[in-house]
């Protein structure tokens, strides 16, 4: 199952910009080869983009500016899950490549 397939259909059809962005994320993560292009950690960069997207969506849902059948609590939960994913990804990959942070021997 893809990342956003459970969310996009819960938006009002008039929320075309959010629907298109959610669908773009879905397509991007459905084909992992597209994440391998570019400098740095492309998976972490994409994950952070999703956190930003979900944060904006959550704020819009909670304020009533985004029309959807998504309960505000579900919107908040989706945002927390995206943040948790980036935290787990950071722990799994360790310090960033090229980081000057060296483990202390003490």
C-alpha positions in Angstrom: 0.0 0.0 0.0 1.3 3.4 -0.8 1.9 6.3 1.5 -1.0 8.6 0.8 -3.6 6.3 -0.8 -5.6 6.4 2.5 -5.7 10.2 2.7 -6.2 11.8 -0.7 -9.7 10.3 -1.2 -10.8 11.8 2.1 -10.4 15.3 0.7 -13.2 17.3 -0.9 -12.9 17.0 -4.7 -12.5 20.8 -4.8 -9.2 20.5 -2.9 -7.4 19.9 -6.1 -4.0 21.2 -5.1 -3.8 19.1 -2.0 -5.1 16.1 -3.8 -2.5 16.5 -6.6 0.3 16.9 -4.1 -0.8 13.8 -2.1 -1.0 11.8 -5.4 2.4 13.1 -6.4 3.9 11.8 -3.1 2.1 8.5 -3.6 3.6 8.1 -7.1 7.1 9.2 -5.8 7.2 6.6 -3.1 5.6 3.9 -5.2 8.7 4.0 -7.4 11.8 4.1 -5.0 14.2 4.5 -8.0 13.0 8.1 -8.3 14.2 8.8 -4.8 17.8 7.8 -5.7 18.3 10.9 -7.8 20.1 14.0 -6.5 22.7 14.8 -3.8 22.4 14.1 -0.1 19.9 11.7 1.4 16.9 11.7 -1.0 14.7 9.5 1.2 15.1 11.8 4.2 14.5 14.9 2.0 11.3 13.3 0.7 10.2 12.3 4.2 10.7 15.9 5.4 8.6 17.1 2.5 5.9 14.8 3.6 6.1 16.1 7.2 5.8 19.7 5.8 2.8 18.7 3.6 1.0 16.9 6.5 1.7 19.8 8.8 0.1 22.2 6.4 -2.8 19.8 5.7 -3.4 19.3 9.5 -3.5 23.1 10.1 -5.9 23.5 7.3 -8.2 20.7 8.5 -8.2 22.0 12.1 -8.9 25.6 11.0 -11.6 24.5 8.6 -9.8 25.9 5.6 -9.4 22.5 4.0 -12.6 20.7 3.1 -12.5 17.0 3.9 -14.1 14.3 5.9 -10.8 13.9 7.9 -11.4 14.3 11.6 -8.9 16.8 13.0 -7.7 14.1 15.4 -6.8 11.9 12.5 -5.1 14.8 10.8 -3.0 15.3 13.9 -2.2 11.6 14.1 -1.0 11.5 10.5 1.3 14.4 11.2 2.7 12.7 14.2 3.3 9.4 12.3 5.2 11.3 9.6 7.4 12.9 12.2 7.9 9.5 13.9 8.9 8.1 10.5 11.6 10.7 10.0 12.9 10.2 13.5 13.1 6.4 13.0 14.8 7.0 9.6 17.3 9.3 11.2 18.1 6.7 13.9 18.4 3.9 11.3 20.8 5.8 9.1 22.9 7.4 11.8 24.7 10.7 11.5 24.4 12.5 8.2 27.1 11.7 5.6 29.8 14.2 5.9 28.8 15.1 9.4 31.7 16.2 11.6 30.1 14.6 14.6 32.4 11.9 15.9 31.5 9.4 18.6 33.0 10.2 21.9 35.3 7.6 23.5 34.2 8.4 27.0 
